[in-house]
Structures are given as structure tokens and as C-alpha cells.
Amino acid sequence: MGRADSLERVPANSAAIDDYLKTIYHHTEWQDDPITPSQLAAELALAPSTVTEMVQKLAAQQLVTHRPYGPVSLTDAGRARAAAIIRRHRLIETWLVREFGYAWDEVHDEAEVLEHAISDRLLEGISARLGHPMHDPHGDAIPDASGAVVREPFVLLAQAQPGHSGRVLRVSDRDPALLRALEGAGIDVGHHVTAAGDGTVRVDGGATVELPAGAASAVWITA
């Protein structure tokens, strides 16, 4: 039996595949370093041995490239599949906020469920109703039907020099409590902030506010 044959094949429509591909895709959206197996295991809260086995299966299906102890990268096929499921997720988040009054800290878990449940026809109907948005409520780019995305040059707020002013492009949706704290401080996608370098920012050219803990590493602004 060949090595590829010895690897239990994951069903092509497996949600587990989507979770891995989405995580790999996310990792390089806002920085350039490819993800390592240990980082992938931490992101997915799985044992390293489990991730190693799955990466081998994904490589056998030509969805990722990987060499022992090296980073994991998406193939063209893997990136196309990741972009398609991310398009679903982010369109659903946008739909829930605009049409159903969800707050931006409430939509992630709902979208995780719905992204696997709705048809392609309904998804494209949602996109058309929303005017084919290019970004979700957190500022993440929504891939178009071909997988293409549009992003402006950006800098992480934690790396911005004091005095740097920019428009908030993206806020990480990882921590709902932080999203609520940032919203309370007036720091939201589309607002302008000026970095002060002392844990504070000036918002929209007006009040200076103290950044909530962890905010500087969760906010991206125009470069």
C-alpha cells in the first residue's frame, strides 16, 4: 500500500477541511509570514499530532503544500476553496448586521453555522441584496465570486509610529469583549485614529481615549 493510500481520505465536503483552509488563509491576510503546524494547532485548539495528520491528508488532496517541520501554504486549489467559504462567512456576517440588527460582536458564531447550510443561490441573492459589499462588519475583505479581494495598504496599530493617523480598516473579531470595548471607545471600522504612542489614540481628530487591553494588536489602520 502506498503512503498516500495509507492516509485515510477526508470527505471532499468535510467541514473540517474548511476549518483548516480558512485558518491558513486568515493567517496571511494581514501579515506575510506563513503559518507553521504548531501555530495551526494553537489556532484550532487541537493536538499537534492531529494537525500533522490532517495536513498530510490535505497535501495528498493537493490543497496545501508542506514539508516536514516547515510552514503550511495553500495551493491554488486550496486558496480558491478557502476564499469561497470565507466569502460565505463574511457575507452572512454582513447580512446579519445589516438586515437583522446583530451587533458586530454577535455574528461570528452564527455565521460559522450558516456558512455550511445555505445554498449558492441564496448566498448570491444575499450578496445582491446587500449591494455586493467588499468588506464585512469587522473590515475583513469579502472575496468576490472569483476569489479576488481588494485591500488598502495597512499597518497594525501596535506598529504605528506616534503621530501616525489613519482610517480604521479592520478590527479582529477574535474577542467579542474587546469588540464591545472598542466600540464603546469610539474605535470602529471607518473612524480615523491618531497613534499617541502611550497607550492612547485620538479618535476622529477629537477626544483622546485610552486603548483597551490588547487593542493595539487587534486594530489595523491605513498606512
Protein Blocks (a to p, Z undefined) as FASTA:
>chain_A
ZZklmpccddfklmklmmmmmmmmmmmmmbcbdcdfklmmmmnopafklmmmmmmmmmmn
opaccdehiacdddfklmmmmmmmmmmmmmmmmmmmmmnopafklmmmmmmmmmmmpcfk
lmmmmmmmnopaabdfkopacddfkopacddddddfklpcehiacddfbdcfkbmmlmmm
mmmnopaehiacddehlopaceehiacddddehklmmcccdZZ
